[in-house]
Amino acid sequence: MVLDAVESGRGHLLSCSGLTKVYQMGEVFVRALDGVDFSLNRGELVVLLGASGSGKSTLLNILGGLDTPTAGSVWYGEQSLDLAGDDELTEYRRRHVGFVFQFYNLIPSLTARENVELVTEIAEDPLDPAEVLSLVGLGDRLDHFPAQLSGGEQQRVAIARAVAKRPTLLLCDEPTGALDYATGIVVLSVIERVNEELGTATALITHNAPIARMAQRVVTLADGRVQSDRVVMDRARSQAIRW
């Protein structure tokens, strides 16, 4: 079972070795990942940097249990994800992983609070929806519908929904991609706060190099391979980032 893999406290929270993913499109084979080694520690904030097509989203999908590799190994603590069945991956995603995507995927007919409650109602030890919405700066917008919220506010609701079940792992795929600069900084500051205050290990995908300054580590991908994996020595607060 892929359930309590990190309870022992040994090793990385998440790691992969020799990760390869090949997609077949007609008679053409596309190698999206080509022997990737990667790790994420508990409470760490890592930025995955690279151009479109570099393999970032494929890697994130495999780490989150949304996809499986063609070859290589993926471990959540001491439990193998690449050998897990569909039921085990579903349980892994439900209990341990929060996802934030470029598009918010909120249900239009539900309020901000109700969108978050969709997760808390099925979680084992959830945060209070009102409290987690306050954490992301929306304590006064609980009963507003998505159409009554700005794009940045909708993204913050999506973050609240993702972290309301207390995931050990938060995966963010271009969370500022649909936002202007000022709103994007607000969203990044929320992700930063969640990482620091809840201790949620966070992997954030971006093609925007300046965003990497808020990370503890930056992993750069190109052509499905890791080009560099470096510790950020001049780390900056999200609000100080300019692009």
BAFI-3210 file (N, C-alpha, C; in Angstrom, 3 decimals, decimal comma, padded with zeros to 6 digits):
// residues 243
n [1|2|3|4|5|6|7|8|9|10|11|12|13|14|15|16|17|18|19|20|21|22|23|24|25|26|27|28|29|30|31|32|33|34|35|36|37|38|39|40|41|42|43|44|45|46|47|48|49|50|51|52|53|54|55|56|57|58|59|60|61|62|63|64|65|66|67|68|69|70|71|72|73|74|75|76|77|78|79|80|81|82|83|84|85|86|87|88|89|90|91|92|93|94|95|96|97|98|99|100|101|102|103|104|105|106|107|108|109|110|111|112|113|114|115|116|117|118|119|120|121|122|123|124|125|126|127|128|129|130|131|132|133|134|135|136|137|138|139|140|141|142|143|144|145|146|147|148|149|150|151|152|153|154|155|156|157|158|159|160|161|162|163|164|165|166|167|168|169|170|171|172|173|174|175|176|177|178|179|180|181|182|183|184|185|186|187|188|189|190|191|192|193|194|195|196|197|198|199|200|201|202|203|204|205|206|207|208|209|210|211|212|213|214|215|216|217|218|219|220|221|222|223|224|225|226|227|228|229|230|231|232|233|234|235|236|237|238|239|240|241|242|243]
n.u [000,836|000,397|000,467|001,303|003,942|005,894|005,993|007,972|010,066|012,481|014,865|014,120|011,151|009,968|011,141|012,863|014,315|016,195|014,024|011,828|009,718|007,763|005,753|003,427|002,536|000,643|002,693|004,879|007,236|007,483|009,794|009,293|010,403|013,717|015,514|015,462|016,593|015,475|014,625|012,687|012,537|011,090|009,009|010,332|010,829|010,788|011,617|010,750|012,200|012,032|011,719|008,727|007,736|009,909|009,617|008,647|005,903|005,165|006,862|005,864|003,256|003,730|005,003|002,863|001,145|-000,639|000,088|002,044|005,415|007,354|009,728|012,066|012,155|009,901|009,508|007,615|008,554|009,291|007,841|006,916|005,859|005,811|005,209|002,713|-000,804|-003,912|-005,837|-004,229|-002,748|-004,806|-005,550|-003,174|-003,042|-005,365|-004,916|-002,381|-001,502|-001,705|-002,985|-002,300|-003,222|-002,707|-005,148|-008,152|-010,292|-012,610|-015,888|-018,560|-021,103|-020,827|-019,891|-016,849|-016,194|-017,695|-016,496|-014,023|-014,896|-015,602|-013,319|-012,608|-014,658|-014,134|-011,677|-009,360|-008,294|-008,957|-008,271|-010,148|-012,499|-013,043|-010,868|-008,664|-009,187|-008,886|-006,166|-005,158|-005,812|-008,504|-010,552|-012,723|-014,246|-015,721|-018,322|-018,637|-019,189|-017,349|-017,577|-017,769|-015,299|-011,910|-009,361|-006,965|-007,975|-009,594|-007,611|-006,373|-008,406|-008,338|-005,826|-006,314|-008,216|-006,601|-004,801|-006,356|-006,811|-004,606|-002,150|000,947|002,421|002,569|001,797|002,412|001,486|002,510|001,219|000,882|000,501|-001,755|-002,122|-001,703|001,287|001,256|-000,846|000,081|002,302|001,010|-000,238|002,033|003,100|001,218|001,572|004,163|003,679|002,023|003,827|005,686|004,186|002,522|004,269|004,349|005,713|006,770|006,534|007,067|006,189|007,503|008,089|009,251|012,029|012,858|011,138|012,270|013,920|012,613|012,766|014,149|015,658|016,524|015,565|016,489|015,116|015,534|014,693|013,678|015,507|017,409|019,078|020,390|020,742|020,397|021,201|019,615|021,341|021,021|018,433|015,153|012,362|009,017|007,641|009,627|010,402|010,937|009,813]
n.v [-001,203|002,308|004,267|005,080|005,880|007,739|007,864|006,805|008,559|008,359|008,979|010,580|012,532|012,194|010,565|009,838|007,698|007,277|007,910|007,460|008,352|007,475|008,401|007,224|008,432|007,810|006,527|007,585|007,926|009,624|010,845|011,911|012,083|011,322|009,400|010,610|011,762|012,625|014,343|015,166|016,794|016,642|019,373|021,042|023,561|023,478|024,583|023,711|024,255|025,268|025,231|025,120|021,819|020,612|018,585|019,017|019,048|016,411|015,061|016,074|015,058|012,319|012,187|012,950|010,826|010,802|009,790|007,119|005,842|004,874|003,574|003,155|004,215|005,295|006,705|007,138|008,075|005,049|003,503|002,099|003,842|003,410|000,778|000,597|-000,084|000,991|001,549|001,961|004,198|006,057|006,264|007,267|009,816|010,940|011,062|012,231|014,154|017,430|019,338|022,080|023,860|025,633|026,569|027,136|025,408|025,497|024,861|026,415|026,847|026,683|028,200|029,852|028,711|026,317|025,073|024,411|022,736|020,451|018,916|018,701|017,207|014,584|014,052|012,772|014,176|017,065|020,602|023,376|024,756|027,569|028,519|027,784|029,233|031,764|031,625|031,890|034,449|035,057|035,316|036,995|036,403|034,117|033,300|033,962|033,409|031,784|033,446|035,908|036,496|037,599|036,582|035,982|035,630|033,400|031,532|031,431|030,303|027,803|026,945|026,876|024,817|022,721|022,406|021,940|019,378|018,771|017,949|016,170|016,848|019,301|020,068|022,217|023,419|025,679|027,879|030,635|031,199|032,135|034,652|038,192|040,161|041,415|040,065|037,494|037,544|037,763|035,250|033,587|034,336|033,256|030,494|030,294|030,930|028,801|026,683|027,351|027,689|025,453|023,462|022,033|020,063|021,315|021,419|023,392|024,226|026,215|028,357|030,673|032,227|034,132|033,496|031,328|032,218|032,198|029,686|026,885|025,024|024,684|022,947|022,364|021,527|020,099|018,930|016,565|015,798|016,236|019,172|020,727|020,865|022,729|024,412|027,307|030,120|032,852|033,339|034,761|036,556|036,016|038,388|040,104|039,436|040,095|040,335]
n.w [000,000|-000,673|001,501|004,211|003,898|004,648|007,353|008,907|008,820|007,519|004,922|001,675|001,115|-001,368|-004,247|-007,318|-009,781|-012,699|-014,326|-016,969|-019,630|-022,295|-024,945|-027,347|-030,440|-032,898|-035,311|-034,233|-031,645|-028,648|-026,443|-023,460|-020,907|-019,962|-018,354|-015,713|-012,583|-009,394|-006,361|-003,432|-000,423|002,912|003,654|001,892|-000,639|-003,987|-007,210|-010,461|-013,406|-016,800|-020,411|-022,470|-023,181|-022,048|-020,221|-017,704|-016,768|-017,259|-015,503|-013,066|-013,114|-012,886|-010,393|-008,847|-009,049|-011,155|-013,545|-014,970|-015,105|-018,015|-017,633|-014,909|-011,412|-008,812|-005,688|-002,748|000,169|001,534|-000,139|-003,240|-006,073|-008,790|-009,061|-008,049|-008,011|-009,623|-007,602|-005,366|-006,199|-006,410|-003,720|-002,694|-003,974|-002,914|-000,148|000,271|-001,613|-002,922|-005,588|-007,747|-010,503|-013,656|-014,520|-012,736|-012,121|-010,511|-009,157|-010,608|-009,490|-006,788|-003,677|-002,505|-000,001|-000,176|-002,367|-001,254|000,775|-000,604|-000,658|002,062|003,122|002,471|003,458|005,938|008,163|007,999|007,413|008,724|006,503|006,487|007,945|006,354|004,066|005,104|005,590|003,013|002,514|002,065|003,865|004,041|001,880|001,798|001,076|-001,537|-005,002|-007,705|-010,028|-008,902|-008,052|-008,568|-010,991|-009,604|-007,020|-007,415|-007,999|-005,530|-004,005|-005,194|-004,312|-001,557|-001,518|-002,352|-000,222|001,972|002,889|004,320|002,869|002,441|000,324|-002,149|-005,392|-007,982|-011,038|-013,197|-011,718|-011,848|-014,447|-015,863|-014,936|-014,252|-013,535|-010,895|-009,592|-009,803|-008,083|-005,624|-005,506|-005,504|-003,043|-001,342|-001,793|-000,822|001,874|002,674|002,386|004,391|006,793|007,036|006,497|004,145|001,672|-001,421|-004,910|-007,647|-010,841|-013,440|-016,282|-015,997|-015,212|-013,089|-010,931|-009,749|-007,736|-005,288|-004,320|-002,449|-003,767|-007,223|-010,018|-013,219|-016,315|-019,586|-022,743|-021,653|-019,744|-016,699|-016,394|-014,528|-010,955|-008,329|-005,257|-004,020|-003,393|-003,076|-002,082|-002,349|-000,958|-002,074|-002,676|-003,411|-005,907|-009,352|-012,684]
ca.u [000,000|001,124|-000,325|002,018|005,331|006,857|005,841|009,193|010,959|013,772|014,994|013,395|009,700|009,666|012,360|012,770|015,613|016,140|012,634|011,656|008,335|007,666|004,389|003,307|001,571|000,642|003,919|005,965|007,450|007,979|010,430|009,036|011,424|014,806|016,463|015,468|016,765|014,915|014,176|012,054|012,573|009,960|008,981|011,172|010,206|011,629|011,081|011,130|012,322|012,333|010,852|007,638|008,223|011,126|009,299|008,265|004,557|005,177|007,478|004,944|002,134|004,173|005,218|001,562|000,335|-001,592|000,637|003,044|006,574|007,667|010,837|012,583|011,458|009,389|009,277|007,073|009,179|009,817|006,853|007,076|004,700|005,803|004,636|001,400|-001,980|-004,783|-006,455|-003,193|-002,436|-005,944|-005,429|-002,008|-003,448|-006,412|-004,422|-001,070|-001,091|-002,553|-002,628|-002,703|-002,930|-002,783|-006,566|-008,551|-011,168|-013,606|-017,263|-019,153|-022,334|-020,488|-019,124|-015,456|-016,211|-018,222|-015,476|-013,038|-015,566|-015,597|-012,141|-012,586|-015,668|-013,633|-010,333|-009,353|-008,007|-008,845|-008,339|-011,450|-012,528|-012,935|-009,506|-007,713|-009,432|-008,236|-004,730|-004,809|-006,227|-009,877|-011,469|-013,918|-014,856|-016,142|-019,610|-018,654|-019,076|-016,198|-017,815|-017,649|-013,905|-010,921|-008,573|-006,053|-008,754|-009,981|-006,441|-006,156|-009,389|-007,819|-004,747|-006,962|-008,810|-005,529|-004,095|-007,322|-006,740|-003,288|-001,268|002,383|003,026|001,798|002,348|001,857|001,872|002,337|000,081|000,730|000,546|-002,898|-002,292|-000,776|002,431|000,908|-001,666|000,959|003,104|000,128|-000,400|003,309|003,248|000,343|002,265|005,276|003,139|001,579|005,037|006,337|003,327|001,996|005,357|004,014|006,724|006,158|007,233|006,376|006,637|007,402|009,063|009,646|013,252|012,957|010,378|013,143|014,620|011,892|012,927|015,362|016,404|016,003|015,898|016,233|014,951|015,548|014,627|013,381|016,622|017,795|020,280|021,071|020,003|021,238|020,665|019,534|022,134|020,528|016,983|014,402|010,940|008,241|007,250|010,775|010,697|010,512|010,027]
ca.v [000,000|003,571|005,059|005,706|005,642|008,668|007,941|006,384|009,709|008,073|009,219|011,671|012,395|011,717|010,457|008,989|007,336|006,761|008,016|007,602|008,290|007,506|008,405|006,870|009,233|007,153|005,757|008,371|007,777|010,863|010,593|013,105|012,044|010,455|009,064|011,697|011,528|013,783|014,089|016,276|016,542|017,140|020,804|021,761|024,255|023,286|025,057|022,980|025,314|024,784|025,694|024,226|020,597|020,116|017,410|019,427|018,599|014,947|014,678|016,390|014,124|011,018|012,353|013,070|009,629|010,961|009,059|006,129|005,899|003,744|002,890|003,884|004,006|006,453|006,308|008,042|007,452|003,710|002,773|002,271|004,309|002,873|-000,566|000,686|-000,241|002,160|001,840|002,509|005,553|006,892|006,505|008,148|011,170|011,427|011,297|012,856|015,088|018,537|019,816|023,419|023,957|026,976|026,928|026,960|024,238|025,630|024,596|027,757|026,947|026,576|029,311|029,532|027,758|025,030|024,442|023,816|021,657|019,232|018,148|018,439|016,213|013,229|013,943|012,168|015,164|018,290|021,930|024,013|025,531|029,006|028,812|027,674|030,378|032,894|031,451|032,392|035,835|035,182|035,134|037,821|036,048|032,727|032,995|034,464|032,415|032,062|034,576|037,138|036,584|037,844|035,403|035,673|035,108|032,033|030,678|031,250|029,294|026,512|026,574|026,489|023,496|021,729|022,174|021,754|018,008|018,663|017,061|016,287|017,222|020,221|020,129|023,400|023,449|027,029|028,476|032,055|031,307|032,862|035,844|039,295|040,154|041,747|038,984|036,334|037,688|037,432|033,792|033,012|034,570|032,282|029,208|030,439|030,876|027,420|025,888|027,688|027,553|024,092|022,514|021,196|019,986|021,942|021,469|024,403|024,311|027,491|028,648|032,042|032,051|034,880|032,849|030,342|032,809|031,947|028,275|026,401|024,375|024,830|021,850|022,804|020,437|020,387|017,715|015,390|015,473|017,234|019,885|021,179|020,760|023,589|025,112|028,753|030,788|034,219|033,172|035,991|036,438|036,104|039,763|040,825|038,918|040,931|039,781]
ca.w [000,000|-000,720|002,427|005,318|003,540|005,224|008,794|009,584|008,888|006,890|003,493|001,057|001,025|-002,706|-005,050|-008,510|-010,347|-014,067|-014,763|-018,410|-020,104|-023,750|-025,470|-028,754|-031,180|-034,199|-035,490|-033,653|-030,212|-028,046|-025,153|-022,656|-019,858|-020,424|-017,296|-014,724|-011,148|-008,702|-004,988|-002,732|001,012|003,685|003,901|000,935|-001,771|-005,166|-008,485|-011,672|-014,398|-018,140|-021,489|-022,839|-023,796|-021,395|-019,416|-016,349|-016,411|-017,233|-014,237|-011,981|-013,166|-012,370|-008,955|-008,207|-009,232|-012,251|-014,684|-014,575|-016,002|-018,895|-016,962|-013,765|-010,146|-008,083|-004,298|-001,744|001,336|001,255|-000,931|-004,675|-006,828|-010,154|-009,002|-007,419|-008,863|-009,727|-006,310|-004,489|-006,652|-006,030|-002,282|-002,537|-004,358|-002,013|001,206|000,435|-002,655|-003,340|-006,924|-008,177|-011,925|-014,221|-014,545|-011,352|-012,022|-009,459|-009,577|-010,634|-008,697|-005,373|-003,115|-002,176|001,112|-000,635|-003,207|-000,350|001,521|-001,423|-000,250|003,504|003,463|002,234|004,047|007,262|009,200|007,209|007,989|008,617|005,261|006,748|008,390|005,247|003,185|005,769|005,375|001,679|002,418|001,558|004,979|003,858|000,585|001,941|000,464|-002,909|-006,067|-008,561|-010,933|-008,118|-007,628|-009,616|-011,336|-008,509|-005,901|-007,763|-007,845|-004,097|-003,581|-005,660|-003,396|-000,296|-001,730|-002,460|001,044|003,056|003,421|004,937|002,109|002,690|-000,944|-002,976|-006,743|-008,642|-012,451|-013,739|-011,002|-012,177|-015,902|-016,412|-014,113|-014,465|-012,613|-009,505|-009,051|-009,697|-006,869|-004,499|-005,501|-005,066|-001,602|-000,679|-001,857|000,115|003,236|002,914|002,572|005,653|007,967|007,133|006,294|002,995|000,619|-002,587|-006,192|-008,446|-012,229|-014,127|-017,339|-015,672|-014,425|-011,831|-009,860|-009,104|-006,586|-004,044|-003,980|-001,787|-004,845|-008,579|-010,919|-014,583|-017,268|-021,020|-023,569|-020,840|-018,863|-015,716|-016,799|-013,319|-009,687|-007,503|-004,095|-004,244|-002,378|-002,888|-002,045|-002,114|-000,678|-003,301|-002,945|-003,949|-007,242|-010,471|-014,035]
c.u [000,869|000,415|000,508|003,522|006,306|006,809|007,119|010,207|012,309|013,722|014,211|011,893|009,331|010,960|012,092|014,160|015,424|014,769|012,553|010,169|008,318|006,187|004,420|002,197|001,557|001,866|005,127|006,032|008,102|008,514|010,316|010,020|012,469|015,839|016,588|015,667|016,301|014,528|013,571|012,003|011,331|010,087|009,755|010,327|011,175|010,901|011,640|011,054|012,625|011,335|009,715|008,207|009,456|010,886|008,799|006,911|004,465|005,770|006,514|003,769|002,506|004,394|003,896|000,664|-000,742|-001,170|001,671|004,207|006,662|008,786|011,319|011,728|011,039|009,023|008,672|007,524|009,771|008,857|006,984|005,773|004,656|005,232|003,224|000,286|-002,842|-005,387|-005,450|-002,827|-003,569|-005,872|-004,264|-002,380|-004,428|-005,848|-003,227|-000,735|-002,153|-002,061|-003,140|-002,267|-003,063|-004,219|-007,224|-009,478|-012,102|-014,993|-018,050|-020,354|-022,085|-019,698|-017,688|-015,404|-016,654|-017,242|-014,407|-013,640|-015,642|-014,445|-012,220|-013,586|-015,181|-012,241|-010,436|-009,177|-007,861|-008,732|-009,772|-011,476|-012,383|-011,514|-008,520|-007,941|-008,868|-006,724|-004,296|-005,357|-007,637|-010,911|-012,752|-014,649|-015,433|-017,373|-019,763|-018,497|-017,882|-016,380|-017,689|-016,214|-013,004|-010,167|-007,626|-006,774|-009,213|-008,802|-006,142|-007,181|-008,898|-006,677|-005,321|-007,568|-007,737|-004,901|-005,038|-007,276|-005,408|-002,370|000,181|003,097|002,078|002,510|001,643|002,381|001,511|001,185|-000,130|000,601|-000,577|-003,114|-001,321|000,279|002,015|000,108|-000,833|001,813|002,277|-000,031|000,886|003,515|002,370|000,998|003,435|004,794|002,682|002,777|005,643|005,463|002,760|003,077|005,138|005,142|006,092|007,082|006,422|006,996|006,493|008,400|009,688|010,821|013,311|012,214|011,248|013,837|013,904|012,101|014,163|016,270|015,717|016,506|015,503|016,189|015,023|015,552|014,457|014,482|016,849|019,111|021,083|020,141|020,839|020,478|020,679|020,242|021,625|019,003|016,280|012,971|010,170|007,908|008,390|011,116|010,150|010,749|009,355]
c.v [001,250|004,548|005,798|005,605|006,533|008,712|007,591|007,518|009,480|008,439|010,428|011,448|011,737|011,639|009,595|008,801|006,755|006,875|008,317|007,486|008,474|007,433|008,002|007,693|008,733|006,264|006,454|008,138|009,050|010,539|011,865|013,220|011,014|010,259|010,129|011,152|012,797|013,388|015,359|015,916|017,112|018,646|021,651|022,440|024,204|023,839|024,190|023,970|024,709|025,303|024,709|023,002|020,008|018,884|017,729|018,851|017,082|014,447|014,914|015,413|012,750|011,096|012,400|011,868|009,766|010,186|008,073|006,155|004,686|002,903|003,770|003,658|005,330|005,984|007,449|007,459|006,113|002,867|003,119|002,746|003,705|001,462|-000,572|000,510|001,006|002,538|002,464|003,937|006,520|007,240|007,438|009,592|011,751|011,828|012,227|013,983|016,167|019,060|021,240|023,563|025,406|027,481|026,385|025,762|024,295|025,316|025,903|027,921|026,847|027,799|028,885|028,498|026,373|024,315|023,772|022,630|020,367|018,318|017,766|017,369|014,784|013,000|013,403|013,194|016,534|019,535|022,451|024,882|027,031|029,375|028,774|028,787|031,659|032,840|032,021|033,799|036,065|034,969|035,934|037,502|034,636|032,381|033,601|033,304|032,763|033,262|035,920|037,380|036,891|036,553|034,995|035,108|033,684|031,072|030,431|030,285|027,907|026,024|026,125|025,097|022,418|021,402|021,873|020,352|017,727|017,709|017,230|016,865|018,126|020,366|021,238|023,479|024,808|027,769|029,952|032,279|032,121|034,206|036,946|039,295|040,366|040,630|037,719|036,367|037,345|035,918|033,110|033,193|033,624|030,903|029,199|030,295|029,466|026,519|026,110|027,367|026,154|023,042|021,589|021,224|020,422|021,876|022,349|024,470|025,741|027,531|030,010|032,021|032,860|034,238|031,856|030,900|032,544|030,524|028,024|025,706|024,643|023,659|022,280|021,595|020,950|019,060|016,457|014,969|016,590|017,863|020,372|021,019|021,523|024,175|026,611|029,467|032,197|034,227|034,474|035,668|036,655|037,555|040,605|040,417|039,868|040,182|040,650]
c.w [000,000|000,218|003,456|005,117|004,280|006,741|009,531|009,702|008,239|005,412|003,011|001,185|-000,293|-003,495|-006,276|-009,091|-011,745|-014,701|-016,258|-018,753|-021,604|-024,138|-026,942|-029,388|-032,616|-034,317|-034,868|-032,140|-029,677|-026,659|-024,309|-021,493|-020,250|-019,321|-016,221|-013,310|-010,428|-007,284|-004,410|-001,257|001,702|003,908|002,909|-000,136|-002,946|-006,384|-009,605|-012,826|-015,761|-019,150|-021,706|-023,562|-023,151|-020,523|-018,017|-015,935|-016,371|-015,931|-013,080|-011,947|-012,624|-010,867|-008,199|-008,381|-010,287|-013,487|-014,148|-015,561|-016,916|-018,295|-015,813|-012,531|-009,523|-006,682|-003,506|-000,410|000,936|000,424|-002,411|-005,312|-008,219|-010,205|-008,424|-008,448|-008,831|-008,380|-005,350|-004,883|-006,309|-004,551|-001,980|-002,852|-003,346|-000,658|001,283|-000,529|-002,870|-004,676|-007,145|-009,634|-012,406|-014,239|-013,283|-011,121|-010,808|-010,022|-009,484|-009,704|-007,199|-004,921|-002,863|-001,063|000,648|-001,554|-002,355|000,405|000,726|-001,033|001,221|003,905|003,271|002,823|005,470|008,375|008,553|008,059|007,868|007,363|005,472|007,155|007,227|004,219|003,799|005,570|004,029|001,440|001,914|002,656|004,845|002,557|000,606|001,121|-000,926|-003,894|-006,962|-009,490|-010,232|-007,653|-008,820|-009,925|-010,219|-007,306|-006,182|-007,608|-006,368|-003,498|-003,978|-004,765|-002,062|-000,404|-001,744|-001,113|002,200|003,655|004,108|004,151|002,555|001,478|-001,723|-004,317|-007,516|-010,068|-013,047|-013,039|-011,283|-013,684|-016,511|-015,726|-014,517|-013,361|-011,157|-008,854|-008,875|-008,446|-005,637|-004,382|-005,037|-003,571|-000,806|-000,670|-000,878|001,557|003,599|003,189|003,954|006,867|008,136|006,936|005,118|001,969|-000,695|-003,787|-007,119|-009,829|-012,736|-015,283|-017,089|-014,704|-013,131|-010,663|-009,090|-007,861|-005,263|-003,528|-003,137|-002,793|-006,162|-009,415|-012,322|-015,513|-018,697|-021,759|-022,719|-019,897|-017,848|-016,159|-015,596|-012,125|-008,671|-006,333|-004,389|-003,092|-002,072|-002,871|-001,667|-001,718|-001,976|-003,671|-003,514|-005,378|-008,301|-011,772|-015,061]
res [m|v|l|d|a|v|e|s|g|r|g|h|l|l|s|c|s|g|l|t|k|v|y|q|m|g|e|v|f|v|r|a|l|d|g|v|d|f|s|l|n|r|g|e|l|v|v|l|l|g|a|s|g|s|g|k|s|t|l|l|n|i|l|g|g|l|d|t|p|t|a|g|s|v|w|y|g|e|q|s|l|d|l|a|g|d|d|e|l|t|e|y|r|r|r|h|v|g|f|v|f|q|f|y|n|l|i|p|s|l|t|a|r|e|n|v|e|l|v|t|e|i|a|e|d|p|l|d|p|a|e|v|l|s|l|v|g|l|g|d|r|l|d|h|f|p|a|q|l|s|g|g|e|q|q|r|v|a|i|a|r|a|v|a|k|r|p|t|l|l|l|c|d|e|p|t|g|a|l|d|y|a|t|g|i|v|v|l|s|v|i|e|r|v|n|e|e|l|g|t|a|t|a|l|i|t|h|n|a|p|i|a|r|m|a|q|r|v|v|t|l|a|d|g|r|v|q|s|d|r|v|v|m|d|r|a|r|s|q|a|i|r|w]
***
